[in-house]
Amino acid sequence: MTETADVVIIGSGIVGSSVAYHLAEAGCTNVLVIEREPHQGKGSTGKSMGGVRAQFSTPVNIQMSIYSIDFFAKFDEVIGYPGDYRAHGYLFCATHERHLKYLHANRERQLALGLKNVEIVSRDDIARFVPQLRVDDILGGTYCSTDGFVDPHSVMMGFMLKAREGGVRLWLDTPVTGIEVENGQVSGIATRRGRVATRVVVNAAGPWAAEVAGMAGAKLPVEPLRRQLVPTEPFDKLPKRFPMVIDMSTGFHFRREGAGILMAWNDPEETPGFKTDFDPTFVEKVLIRAADRVPCLADAAVNPRRSWAGLYEMTPDHHAILGPASGVGGLYFANGFSGHGVMHSPASGRITADLILNGRSDLIDTSQLRVERFEKGELLEETAIL
Ligand SMILES: Cc1cc2nc3c(=O)[nH]c(=O)nc-3n(C[C@H](O)[C@H](O)[C@H](O)COP(=O)(O)OP(=O)(O)OC[C@H]3O[C@@H](n4cnc5c(N)ncnc54)[C@H](O)[C@@H]3O)c2cc1C
């Protein structure tokens, strides 16, 4: 017998799990999530730094963050499982007048959209947050106290466990190999376990989303881009608690992770591709930037074998692609988060469920994020990317 579902979600990362939860919450429970790996979290979600922030530059990203961070703040209560949201803040440190102007303009936009707690901070304020920072060239910055961190694995598991309690089914170890389209409408999918009849498919395949879209003959401009993180061994020369600190002169940023420090930097020489091996030469690249801004980090011990790499899912305008595919009825995209899929997972799940069930969402103007924007040349541009 052919299996049937009202909605099939391809991919059980944090985004697929959030879509499943939001559908179930809205009463749509005949939902099947299909994951090719034997466990959840083997894609980008399990590699994430877990940062969540509303300090963006475009209204749509700010709105998605405001909804999502409010959601993380009540996650444990609403979902019944921990999401480990820590409101430790994000601290942007400007070293040029143009950085300051940029942060102040973003803050105006953030305030206008209802994000009230973004503060302009001075060099002295910054030094109080992390006294070990070299601040001689820092002109000031901005700090938002509700930005912070979550545990991506816990959030993903919480969403999925709650969805399953509502009746959603999850098939692990089951690659989707095809999407059937009849007369321009999705009619089913092919998997290693057999066919599933459905009229609605959500592509939540993370960095592999373009390949999944291609199964339905749809084009999706999502490219994988390697991103590497370097944790230190236990390090007690920095405070026990401090915000995510972003050095705008280099893009180096870091936060506390347990007893150690987690360090990140966007390597401009990185090229697109499915590269998930950690490149040991990256350790020196990140440490040079780290020691320049936080001299005591030059003494931190780093074991390259504890460092890791994962994939960002990049779109040409660094914004997500949400909503129906053009030309394939019943196919929905929840893709291309360009490094923000963890922090935007609550909003993306809610918006995708709204669009499937009601054809609209009151959370944001969803037309901005539709895939057609690339054909029409109506690209958005987010410059506050890390
Ligand atoms: C190093 C690093 C740091 C990051 N830091 C942050 C951060 O601080 N904050 C933030 O918000 N974001 C961050 N991100 C980005 C974030 O991790 C992603 O945007 C997010 O995890 C995307 O979630 P997803 O569910 O869409 O994709 P994934 O977690 O990749 O899930 C997609 C799933 O689809 C499955 N799949 C693919 N193809 C098929 C198929 N054919 N059949 C069945 N299943 C399939 C995969 O196995 C996978 O499990 C970071 C990413 C990396 C790599």
The ligand as an ORCA input file, in Angstrom:
! r2SCAN-3c Opt
* xyz 0 1
  C      29.869     26.431     11.440
  C      28.469     26.967     11.364
  C      28.061     27.936     12.281
  C      26.750     28.431     12.231
  N      26.376     29.342     13.178
  C      25.076     29.780     13.174
  C      24.629     30.654     14.200
  O      25.386     31.061     15.083
  N      23.319     31.029     14.192
  C      22.443     30.615     13.218
  O      21.271     30.993     13.242
  N      22.855     29.782     12.241
  C      24.132     29.353     12.192
  N      24.559     28.506     11.212
  C      23.619     28.162     10.133
  C      22.620     27.118     10.595
  O      23.314     26.044     11.186
  C      21.769     26.661      9.416
  O      21.219     27.789      8.750
  C      20.634     25.762      9.894
  O      21.111     24.719     10.684
  C      19.864     25.208      8.699
  O      18.955     24.243      9.187
  P      18.199     23.284      8.186
  O      17.280     22.477      8.987
  O      17.678     24.104      7.050
  O      19.368     22.406      7.516
  P      20.124     21.107      8.051
  O      20.358     21.141      9.507
  O      21.316     20.934      7.165
  O      19.077     19.952      7.770
  C      18.802     19.510      6.470
  C      18.527     18.015      6.549
  O      18.066     17.560      5.269
  C      18.515     16.242      5.106
  N      18.449     15.904      3.691
  C      19.122     16.481      2.663
  N      18.801     15.874      1.498
  C      17.912     14.900      1.794
  C      17.217     13.934      1.012
  N      17.405     13.835     -0.305
  N      16.369     13.087      1.642
  C      16.174     13.153      2.990
  N      16.810     14.046      3.777
  C      17.666     14.913      3.186
  C      19.927     16.302      5.656
  O      20.422     15.017      5.977
  C      19.767     17.209      6.871
  O      19.542     16.482      8.059
  C      25.839     27.973     11.238
  C      26.263     27.000     10.324
  C      27.545     26.502     10.384
  C      27.967     25.464      9.399
*
